[in-house]
Amino acid sequence: MRRTAVPALVAVSLLLAASPAVATPGADAPRPVRAVTETPSLFDDEAGGDADADDPAIWVHPTDRAGSLVVATAKNGGLRVYDLRARERQVVATPPAPGPDHEAGRFNNVDLVSGFRLGGRPADLAVVTDRGRDQLRFYRIDRRTRLLTDVTAPNVPFAFSADQTEVDEQRTAYGLGTFVDADGAAYAVVSRRSTPEVGLFRLVERAGRVSYRQVDRLVLPSTFTLPDGTTWSPCTDPGDGPQVEGTVVDPDTGVVHLAQEKVGLWRTRLVGGRFVGAPHPVERVREYGVPAAFDAEEDDCVTDYAADPGFGGRIAQDVEGLTIHRTGRSTGTPIVSSQGDDTFYTYDRRTDRPTGRFAVVDGRVDGSQECDGAAVTATPLPGYPGGLLVVHDGRNTPDSVDGDGETRPDTNFKFVDAGFLRAGR
């Protein structure tokens, strides 16, 4: 396995510190947009099967647009498959734990690969990071039935862990972005939970099923030199590093965007099945450089906003979902979820220049809060003449209560007509 030499972290952190300042928080009000519909509630409790919505992907049917699907992760609740009216069509369970003392499957992120050669024929795949088992899993999408079938090879390796003991520590496969190069080779860019590590995996066929091998890796920095000469590290749980979740690969250029949750948005490239060049910062989080420390009683990081040195950008941590609204081979809009303020930032696809900000607000259905994942297609679909944007809602309302009168943890996905992205931001 070839490993990319990572440039000195000092050089990367100086580059991030020197990147130009952007608009201050609150300088531009987000454009309000409203969802057309929403999926049924998922409840992260025993009665709901510990289902917690996270990340969507949009499969556009190649011959019947009305048959298009949204495939989404529900963590311990597996995969949920929805039609364009947001009705649930299929539930795909996570794999069981390999033993009584081990972790069961937990699906984190999902992306798609079209035209993968499987059994001598092209197949459309839903690719999933199983953070419970530290694996990638693969599901073939049948164009006729529009149902998913597991085509994961029985002996797929761990993505990052050396053995099952390390898997159970849960520094496992997390974020995901797929990519098919000009030669038809399929790859997955996968981040590792609780670390700044990102791996590149090539997908391969094994006896009519799908497996993978790691072909490259990079590690984003954890410590940064600020413009005033001091150093800063983002606050995380003790022993953890600043992880990446959102990943997206531009299929026309090979540009990779990485969302390092507590740090900001990065850009690098894939060429010939490897990462090329040092990761380049696009934008910092607002909290960049702000002192913070883990509080054991609160079981969380406490940030001293009064001591903000003013080196941050616009995105309110965490930086989460990433997707690209592609309107041509080089035109379109990357979209980034700013989880801390329930908004989304947009950029120019060619230059990464900031272009706007929007929020999915209450309307026919409630809006999106605490968004993790997002997916978009510019292809017109029935009910969505401007294309479809699907965003996670981490706090679905109105509240639902259980038999004891307690509020149930309720999440779902909002379906938005994406035409506003063309009309201006």
Residue, then its C-alpha position, 0 to 999 in steps of 0.5 A: m500500500r503506497r502512502t502519500a508523504v504529508p507535507a510539514l504540518v507547520a507549512v499547512s497551518l501557516l497557510l491556513a492562518a494566512s488565508p484571507a478573511v471573509a465576511t464576519p458572522g451576521a454580515d449577510a442574512p441567509r436566504p430562506v428556502r422551504a422544503v416540498t416534503e419530508t420523510p417519516s420521523l426516525f426515532d433514536d430510541e428502543a421503540g424506534g430501533d435506534a434509528d438516527a437519520d444522518d446522510p442522504a444520496i440521490w439516485v437518478h433513474p437512468t430511463d424513468r426519472a419518476g423512479s428515482l430514489v433517495v438512499a439515506t443512512a439511519k446509523n443503527g437503523g441501517l439504510r432507508v430508501y425513499d421515493l420522490r414523495a419521501r415515502e419509505r420503500q425499503v429498510v436495509a438492516t445493519p450487519p450483526a456484531p461478529g461476536p457477543d462483545h463486539e460492535a454491531g454495524r452502524f451506518n454513517n455516510v452513503d454515496l453512489v457509484s454508477g456503472f461499476r462492472l460487476g459480474g460482467r455487467p454495469a451496476d449502480l451501487a450505494v456505498v456505505t461507511d459502516r462505522g460500527r464494523d469499520q468496513l465499507r458495504f455495497y448495495r446494488i440498486d436494481r433499475r427494474t425493482r428499485l430495490l437494494t441488494d447487498v453485494t458486499a464481498p464476505n471477506v472485506p477488510f477493515a478500513f483502518s483497524a488492525d484487528q477486531t479489538e481496534v475496531d471496538e475502540q471505534r476509530t473507524a470508517y466515517g465520512l465518505g465520498t465516491f469517485v469514478d475516474a476517466d478509466g472507469a476505476a471507482y474510488a471511495v474517499v473515507s475519513r476515520r472517526s476521531t482522527p484527522e486521517v483520510g484514506l483513499f480506497r479503490l473498489v474491486e470486484r471479487a467473485g461477483r461481489v464488491s471489495y476494496r483496498q486502500v491505495d493512499r492516505l493523508v492526514l490533516p493537521s491538528t495544530f495550527t499557527l495563528p497570525d499572532g504567532t501562537t498555536w491553537s488546536p481545536c477542542t475534542d474529547p480527550g484522546d481524540g483528534p479533529q475528525v473529518e466527516g463531509t467529503v465530496v469529489d468533483p467527478d469532472t475535475g478530481v477536486v476533493h473537498l473535506a470538512q474537518e468539523k472543528v477546523g474548516l473546509w479543505r481542498t485537495r485533488l485526486v490524480g491517478g488514484r492518489f492524493v496530489g499536493a498539500p491540502h489547501p484551506v478554503e474557509r475556517v470555522r468561526e471558532y478557529g483560534v478561539p480558546a476552548a477546553f474539555d469540561a468533564e462535568e459538562d462532558d463537552c468542550v467549553t469555548d471562551y468566545a470572549a477571548d476570540p482573537g478574530f481569526g475565524g471565518r463564517i462557518a459555525q462548527d461543526v462543518e458537516g455535509l458537502t455536496i455539489h450542484r453540478t450544472g455543467r462540466s465546470t459550472g455549479t455550486p458546492i454546498v456546505s452545511s454550517q451545523g452550528d447556525d442551521t445554515f448552508y454556505t455556497y461557493d463557486r465550483r471553479t474558484d471556491r469563492p463564497t457566493g451565498r448562504f441559505a437556510v431551510v426554514d419552516g413552511r409546509v413542513d418544518g425546516s432543517q436544524e443541526c444538519d449532518g448530511a446533504a445531497v443535490t442533483a440538478t437533474p429535473l425530477p417530478g415534483y422538483p423542476g429545478g432539481l432536488l436537494v435533500v438535507h438532514d434535519g437533526r431536530n425534527t419538529p413538532d416534538s413527539v413524546d413517548g408513553d411517559g411524556e418524554t420527548r423522543p429524539d426525532t430526525n428525518f430528511k427534507f426534500v427541497d426544489a433546488g431551482f433556487l441555486r440556479a436563480g441566484r443565492 
